[in-house]
Amino acid sequence: MNAATPHKLKHSAVLRSGALALGACVVASTAGCSAKGVAVSADPVAAVRNAAVADKVHTAKVATSVTMSVDGKDQLFIGSGSFDLDKQIGVIVLTIPQVATPLEEVITPTTLYLRRVGQEAKWRWVAGAKLPDGDVISAGYTSPVFDFALLRGVTAGAVHYVGQDTVRGTAVAHYTGILDLDSSAAESSDPIRSDLLAASRSFTQKTIPFDAYLDAQGDVRRVVAHFTFPAEAPAHGEVQIAATTDLYDLDTPVTVSTPPAADLVSASSAKTTR
C-alpha cells in the first residue's frame, strides 16, 4: 500500500519517510445486566454507537498497531501519540518495518503531514482526498477520529457482547460485530464521509469485522478493525490488515497543531516525493 494506492501499506510508509473465553450475559430487561467489572448494555448496538459520539471523549493519548499480512508474511507498524478529538487533529510517531528512523505524522480529516523524526525541519503533506482509501489506513494506522466514525455505522443485530477484559489496566466490556462502510459514511459528514466512501470503493469488502472495548463510563478504550483488499503483483491473493487503536489518559490536556506554512515543503515538492 502506498500513498497513491491502498494496496502497499509498507511502501506507503516508506515513501512517506523519503512512508479476541467467550463471556455470556443473559439480558432480561432493557436496563441491561451487570457483569464483573463493567456493566453490560442490553443493547450492544446502542452501547457502541453511544461510545462513538463525537464529543464524548475530548482528548486522549493513543497507541496504535497495524499488522499487515500478505503472502503468509506479517509486518507490524507501531505508533504512539495524542489526539484532540474536539478539533479532530492528532500526532503520531510511527515505527515502520525495515526503516530505521520513525516517522512523525500530524493527522487531520483533510490533510496528512509527515516528516522523519529528527531528520528535517520541513513537513511534507498530502490531501486525504487524493488517497484512494481516504487515508483510513494508508498512513500505517487508523486514527481515533476514523475509528469513532466507523463505529457509528453499526446496525441492528450486528453487535454482541463477548465478555470482560482490561485495556491498559482499565476494566472494559468487550463487544464484537460487523460494520458497513457505507452506513458509517451515511452517519458522518464531510470530509470524513468522503474518506469512508473512498475506502468503501477501495477495499475488497465493505463490511468490516471489529471489536470495541468500552469502560465503565461507556467510553471507547480500544478498537480493532479488520480490512481486506487485493494484493498487488508480485504478491497474490489479498492483503489482510488488523488495525488496533488504544485510547488512554482520556481528557488529559494535549496540544496538537498543524505545522506552520513556513515549515512545509512546497505543494509541488510534496507531490513529487510521493
C-alpha positions in Angstrom: 0.0 0.0 0.0 1.3 3.4 -0.8 0.1 6.9 -0.6 -1.3 6.6 -4.2 -2.9 3.2 -3.8 -4.2 1.4 -0.6 -2.5 -1.8 -1.6 1.0 -1.3 -0.4 1.0 -0.3 3.2 4.7 -0.9 3.6 5.6 1.1 0.6 3.3 3.9 1.7 5.1 4.3 4.9 8.5 4.0 3.3 7.6 6.6 0.7 6.4 9.0 3.4 9.7 8.7 5.1 11.7 9.8 1.7 6.1 6.1 4.5 -10.4 -11.9 21.0 -13.3 -17.3 26.9 -16.4 -16.1 25.4 -18.4 -14.4 28.2 -22.2 -14.7 28.4 -24.7 -12.2 29.8 -28.4 -13.1 29.6 -30.3 -9.9 29.4 -33.8 -9.9 31.0 -34.6 -6.3 30.6 -33.7 -3.2 28.6 -31.9 -1.9 31.7 -29.1 -4.3 30.9 -27.2 -6.5 33.3 -24.2 -6.2 35.5 -21.1 -8.2 34.7 -18.0 -8.4 36.8 -16.2 -5.2 36.4 -18.2 -3.3 33.9 -22.0 -3.0 33.4 -23.1 -4.5 30.1 -25.7 -2.9 28.0 -28.9 -4.7 27.0 -28.5 -3.1 23.6 -24.9 -3.7 22.3 -25.5 -1.7 19.1 -26.6 1.3 21.2 -23.6 0.9 23.5 -21.2 1.0 20.6 -22.9 3.9 18.9 -23.1 5.9 22.1 -19.4 5.3 22.8 -18.6 6.7 19.4 -20.4 10.0 19.9 -18.1 12.6 18.5 -17.9 14.8 21.6 -17.9 12.0 24.3 -14.1 11.9 24.7 -12.4 15.3 24.1 -8.7 14.4 24.2 -6.7 11.2 24.6 -3.3 9.6 24.3 -3.3 6.9 21.7 -1.3 3.8 20.9 -1.7 2.1 17.6 -0.6 -1.1 15.9 -1.2 -2.4 12.4 -0.4 -5.9 11.3 -0.3 -6.3 7.5 -0.4 -9.9 6.3 0.2 -10.8 2.7 1.7 -14.0 1.1 1.9 -15.5 4.5 4.2 -12.8 5.9 3.3 -10.3 8.6 4.6 -6.8 9.1 3.9 -4.7 12.1 3.6 -0.9 12.3 3.5 0.6 15.8 2.6 4.2 16.7 2.0 6.4 19.8 0.8 9.9 20.2 -2.1 12.1 21.2 -5.4 13.4 19.8 -7.6 16.5 20.3 -10.8 14.8 19.3 -12.8 18.1 19.5 -10.5 19.6 16.9 -10.1 16.3 15.1 -6.3 16.6 15.0 -3.6 14.4 16.3 0.0 13.5 16.2 1.6 10.0 16.0 5.2 8.8 15.8 5.2 5.7 13.7 7.7 2.9 13.7 7.9 1.3 10.3 9.3 -2.1 9.4 12.8 -2.1 8.0 13.0 1.7 8.3 15.5 2.9 11.0 14.0 6.3 11.6 10.4 6.7 12.9 8.0 8.9 11.1 6.2 11.8 12.7 2.7 12.4 11.3 0.2 15.1 12.1 -3.3 14.0 11.1 -6.4 16.0 10.3 -9.6 14.9 8.4 -8.4 16.6 5.3 -4.6 16.5 5.3 -1.7 14.3 6.5 1.6 16.0 7.4 4.7 13.9 7.8 8.5 14.0 8.3 11.2 11.8 9.7 11.8 12.2 13.4 14.9 14.3 14.0 15.9 14.3 10.3 14.4 17.5 8.9 12.5 20.6 9.8 10.3 20.7 6.8 7.0 18.7 6.6 5.6 17.0 3.5 1.9 16.8 3.2 -0.8 15.1 1.2 -4.6 15.8 0.9 -6.6 12.8 2.2 -8.9 13.2 -0.8 -6.0 12.2 -3.0 -5.6 8.8 -1.3 -7.9 6.1 -2.7 -8.8 4.9 0.8 -9.3 8.4 2.2 -6.3 7.8 4.5 -8.4 5.4 6.7 -5.5 3.0 6.9 -2.8 4.0 4.4 -0.9 6.1 6.9 0.0 3.0 8.8 -2.7 3.3 11.5 -6.4 4.2 11.8 -6.9 7.4 13.7 -9.5 7.5 16.6 -11.4 10.1 14.6 -12.0 7.4 11.9 -12.5 4.7 14.5 -15.4 6.7 16.0 -16.8 7.4 12.6 -16.6 3.7 11.7 -18.4 2.6 14.9 -21.3 4.9 14.3 -22.1 2.8 11.3 -23.0 -0.4 13.2 -26.6 -1.6 12.5 -29.2 -3.6 14.5 -28.2 -7.2 15.2 -24.6 -6.6 14.1 -23.0 -6.4 17.5 -22.8 -8.8 20.5 -21.2 -8.9 23.9 -18.2 -11.1 24.3 -17.0 -10.7 27.9 -14.9 -8.7 30.4 -11.4 -7.7 29.7 -8.9 -5.0 30.6 -7.1 -2.4 28.4 -4.0 -0.9 29.8 -5.2 -1.6 33.4 -8.7 -0.3 32.8 -11.7 -2.8 33.1 -13.7 -2.9 29.9 -16.7 -4.7 28.3 -15.7 -6.3 25.0 -18.2 -6.2 22.1 -17.6 -7.6 18.7 -19.5 -7.2 15.4 -19.6 -6.1 11.8 -19.9 -2.6 10.4 -20.6 -1.4 7.0 -18.5 1.4 5.5 -21.4 2.9 3.6 -23.5 3.0 6.7 -20.6 4.6 8.6 -20.3 7.2 5.8 -24.1 7.9 6.0 -23.7 8.7 9.7 -20.8 11.1 9.0 -20.4 14.5 7.5 -17.7 15.6 5.0 -14.8 15.4 4.8 -15.0 12.1 6.8 -18.0 10.9 4.8 -16.0 11.2 1.6 -13.0 9.5 3.1 -15.1 6.5 4.2 -16.8 6.3 0.8 -13.4 6.2 -0.8 -12.4 3.3 1.5 -15.6 1.5 0.6 -14.6 1.7 -3.1 -11.1 0.6 -2.5 -11.4 -2.3 0.0 -12.4 -5.8 -1.1 -15.2 -5.9 1.5 -17.4 -3.1 2.6 -18.3 -5.0 5.8 -15.6 -4.6 8.4 -15.3 -7.0 11.4 -14.5 -5.1 14.5 -14.0 -5.3 18.3 -14.8 -2.4 20.6 -13.8 -2.3 24.3 -15.8 0.1 26.5 -15.0 1.2 30.0 -17.4 1.7 33.0 -18.3 5.2 31.6 -19.1 3.7 28.2 -16.0 5.3 26.6 -14.0 3.6 23.9 -10.7 2.3 25.2 -9.8 0.0 22.3 -10.9 -0.5 18.7 -9.7 -3.4 16.5 -10.8 -3.3 12.8 -10.0 -5.7 10.0 -9.7 -4.5 6.5 -9.1 -6.6 3.3 -8.1 -5.5 -0.2 -6.4 -7.1 -3.2 -2.7 -7.6 -3.2 -0.7 -6.0 -6.0 1.7 -8.1 -8.0 4.0 -9.8 -7.5 2.1 -10.7 -4.3 -1.0 -12.9 -4.6 -4.4 -13.1 -3.0 -5.5 -10.4 -0.5 -3.8 -8.1 2.0 -5.2 -8.6 5.5 -5.0 -5.7 7.9 -5.7 -5.8 11.6 -5.6 -2.2 13.0 -5.7 -1.6 16.7 -6.2 1.8 18.4 -5.9 2.1 22.2 -7.1 5.3 24.0 -5.9 6.2 27.5 -5.4 9.2 29.7 -8.8 10.4 28.5 -9.5 14.1 28.7 -6.0 15.0 29.8 -5.0 18.2 28.0 -3.0 17.7 24.8 -1.5 20.3 22.5 -1.5 19.4 18.8 -1.4 21.8 15.9 -0.7 21.7 12.2 2.7 22.7 11.0 3.0 26.4 10.1 3.2 27.2 6.5 6.8 28.2 6.8 7.7 24.6 7.8 6.0 23.0 4.8 7.7 22.0 1.6 6.1 23.4 -1.4 3.0 21.6 -2.8 4.9 20.6 -5.9 7.7 19.2 -3.9 5.3 17.3 -1.7 3.7 15.7 -4.7 7.0 14.8 -6.2 8.2 12.9 -3.2 5.0 10.8 -3.2 
